[in-house]
Amino acid sequence: MARSRANRQDPALSEGTERTTGTDAPLTRSGSIDSATEVFVAHRNLLFTIAYEMLGSAADAEDVLQETWLRWVGVDLGTVHNQRAFLVRITTRQALDRLRSLARRKESYVGPWLPEPLLTAPDVAEDVELADSVSMAMLLVLETLTPTERAVFVLREVFELEYSEIAEAVDKSPAAVRQIAHRARAHVAARRPRGTVSAAKTRDALEAFQRAIRTGEMQPLLDILSPDVVLLGDGGGVVRAALVPVVGAGRVSDVLGRIPTAASLEPAQVNGYPALVLRLDGEIDTVMAVRIDGGLITGLYAVRNPDKLSYMERETVLRR
């Protein structure tokens, strides 16, 4: 591959945040809390992104990082020759354990399950491959992989780690990892959005959506909805949302037309692309992201589950 992406930053970070180096020299003195903290912080951005792309949940990714830290702080750093690889291994294994647990919880989830929206910095959109890898559409495709396939795909295709390093992280042989990577790559290629969609096109689609809600005139929105567009609403059984996918431009338009006129619609950068944040009484009620294929909206993702919006609400407050 052309270049290494192992240095990529946490997509939720603000613009200009320093990236990790991705290279490590062996420590020559006994590890201490200060040394462990310094190394962990230097690689935290990478670890968070790996965990988030494996889990589709910022809150769970933070929990994985906490578990990684608790294990890391007990390690004698003087015996670790590649700190980044060691931390990636811990993070991947913790994320795999949590991913398998989440899979069991999703079996009893009420209605469609959507990834937790992640507020991303504007400069993330400039890295097209990173923006694509954290998009709602891509994270939903990754949901169709097995946990091990997902880990291998993220580590290899997004961060371009060597097969030997991935093998240590997922406890497989390098030869087995190559086969898993090939299978996962083909699986994702058959299901991922076709072509690259610019942020500008996504923004235009969302502006049409805003105008339709504001004016009540739905025809301009219908003009850019694919005839077989699918709307997925995630209320988690906590708030009202469609329990099955809403299919077809007419039906989707009817659902969108029920959005309260008192709602405020704010543009935001979510999961690497422009999105809309719907607020009622000042609080986030829904985060709406879109998938575009061939110039038309083919997917709408409405996250309403309050548990999935709390992390984004906190991040929004911190950035003000």
N, C-alpha and C positions, 0 to 999 in steps of 0.2 A: 504493500500500500504506500501511497505517496508520502504520507507524513504521520507522525505520531500524534494521537489526540489524548494521550494519558495525562496531559497537563490540564485538561479542560476544567473550568471552574464550575462551582455550584451555580446552576442556572438562576437561582433565586438571589444571588449576590448583586449588589449595586455595581454600576459601571465603574471600571477602573480598579476593582479589587485585585490585589496581587495573586497570581496563580502559583501553583506548586511547581517545583522544578522537576519532579518525577525521577530524580537521580539521588542516590544515597551513597555515602561513604561509611564504612564500618566505624562504630563508636569505639574509642580506645579507653574509655573509662566506665566505671560502673554506672548503670542507669540511676537516675534520680527522678523525683516527681517533676522538677523543672525541665529536665531533658525530655522526659516522656511527653510533657505538655507541649513543649516547643515542636517536637516532631509531629505530634498529633494535629496540632493547629495548622502546621505547614501542609498537611495532606487532607485536612478536613473537607475542603471543597470537592476534591475528587471522590472521597468516600461517600459524601452525601449524595452526589449525583448517581453513583453506582447503586446505592440503596434505593433511591427514589425511582430510578428506571426499572429496577427489579420489582418494586412493590407497588408503584403507582400511588403512593401515599407519603406526603411530606411528614406527617406526624409519626408514622411507622418508621420512616427513614431516620428521624431524629432519635427514636427509641433504639434503633439498631446502632447508631453512632454512640449512644450512651453505653450500650452493652459492649461495643468494641473498645471504648475507652476503659471500662472497668477491667477488661482482660489485658489491654495494652499496658496499663499502669503497673501490673504485676509482673511484667516481663523484664528480665535482665537485658537491658539494651546493648550491653557489651557483647552479647552473644548473637545479636541480630546483624546480619551483613547487608540486608536490603530492607530498609525500614518500610518503604512504600509497598513492596510486594507482601511483606508480613501483614501490614495493616489491611491491604486489599483482601488478603486471604481471610482474615478474621471477619471483616465486614461482609464478604460474600457468603461465608458460612452462616453468619448470624441472619443475613437477609434470606437465605434459602430456608432456614428453619422457620422464620416468620412467614415466608411466602407459602409454605405448606400449611401452616396454621390458618392463614387468611383464606386459602382455598377451601378449607372445611367450613369457615364462616360464610363464605360467599354462596355455598350450597343452600343456605337457609335465608339468604338476603332477600328482602322484599323488593320486587321490581328489578329493573336493570341496574347493574353495578357500573359506575363510572369512576375513573381515576380522580383522586383529590386534586383540584386545581392548584397550580403553583404560580404565584406571582413572579414573573421573571423580569430581569433588567433589559432595557432597550438594546444593549449591545449583544444580547444572546441571539436576537433575530438576525444579526449580521453573520453569525456562524450558521449557515443554512443546515448543515448536517446535524449540529447540536440541537437547533430549534426543531428539526424534524424528529429527532430521537425522543424528545420530551413532549411532543404534540399529543393531544387527546387521541387523535386517530391512530398514531403509532403505538401509544400505550395500550390501546384496545387490541391492536394486532398482537402485541406481546403477550396479552392475556391468554391467547390461544396456544401458547407454547407451554411445554412442561417446565417446572421450576428450573431444572438443570439446563434445558435448552435456552431458557430466558437468560440465565446467568452467563452462559457461554456467549450468547449473541451480544449481550450488552458489553461484556469485557473485550470481545474480539472486534465486533463491527463498530462500536461506538468509540471505544478507547484504544483499540488496536494493541492490546496486550499480546505478548508472545504465548504460543500454545503451551509451552512448558510452565509459564507462570499461571495460566488459567487452570492447567491440570492440577496444580497444587491447591488452588483455591476451591475447586469442586471435587477434589479427591478422585480424579480419573487419570488415566494414562494420556500422554500427549496424542497418541494415535486415536484414542477414543474421543478426545476433545475435537480433533479435526473432523471426525465423522459427525459429531453432534453439531458442530459449527456449520458444516455443509447442509445438514438437514434443516437446521433452524433458518439459515439464510434463504433456502429455497421456499420454506414455509412462509416466511415474512414477505419475500418478493412477490408471492402470488396474492397477497392480501393487502399490502401497503397501498396508500394513495398513489395514483398514477401521476408521475411527473412532479415537478417542484412548483408549489404555489407561492407566489410572492406575497409579502406582507401587505402590499398595496391592494392586491385583488381581494384579500381577506378583509381588509379595512373597508373597501367599497361595498362588499356584501353586507357587512355589519352596519354601515351607514344607511343602506337601503332598509335594513331591518329596523333601525332606529326611526327612520322617517315613517315607516308603515305603522309602528306603534304610536308615534306622536300624532299622526294625522288621521289614522283609522283607514287609510287607503292602502289596501293590501296588494293591488295589482302589480306595482313595481317590484314587490318582494316575490310575488308569484312568478314574475318574469325570470328571476335568477334561481328559482328552486327547480331542481331536477324533478321530472315527473315521478320518479320513484324515491324521492328524498326520504330519509328516515330520521325521526326525532326520538332521541333517548332521554328520558327524564329520570334522574336519580333522587328520590326522596327518602330512600332507605326505610320506608314504613313509618317515618317520623313526621313528614309533612306530605301534603298532597302532590302526587306526580303520577303520570301514566304508568300502570303496572306492566304494560307491554309496549314494544316499539310502535310508534305512530308512523304509518307508511303512506306516502302519496302527498303531492303538493297541496291538494285541496284540504285534506285532513290536517296536515301540519299547519297550514295557514289558519284554519279554524282554531287550533290550539293556541297559536301565537296571538290571535286576535282577542283572546281572553285575558291577556296581561293587563293588570289594572292601570288605568291612565294616570293614577297618582304615583306610579313607580318612576323612579329616576333611573336612567340608563347611562352608565359611565363607561367610556372606553378604557381598556386596560391591556397590559401585555401579560398574557397568561399562557403558560406552557409554550413559550417561544413565539407565539403568534398573537395578533390583535384579537381581543374578545370583548364581551360586554358584561358589565357587572350591574345587575338589577338590584336596586335598594328600595326598601319600604321602611318608612319611619327612620331613615338614617342607617339601617342595618342591612348587611348583605342578605338578600333573599335567594338570589339565583346567579350563578355564573354560566354564561352562554358562550360556548365555543363552536366553531363550524369546521366542516371538512368540505373542500372544494375539489371537484374533478371536472376537467374540461370546461372550466369557466362557470360551472353551475354548482350550487350548494347541494351536496349529496348527503350530508350528515349534519345534524344539529345535536349538540350535547349540552343538556341543561342540568347542572349540578345544584340540587336544592337541599340535600341532607345537611342539617346544621353541623353535624359532627365533622363533615368534610369542608365546611366553610370557616370553621373557627381558626385554623392555622392561617388562612389567607387574611382573615379579619385582623388578626394580631399583626401580621406583616404590614398590612395597609396602615395601621395605626403607627407602627414604628417608623414608617417612611415619611410620615407627615411632618 
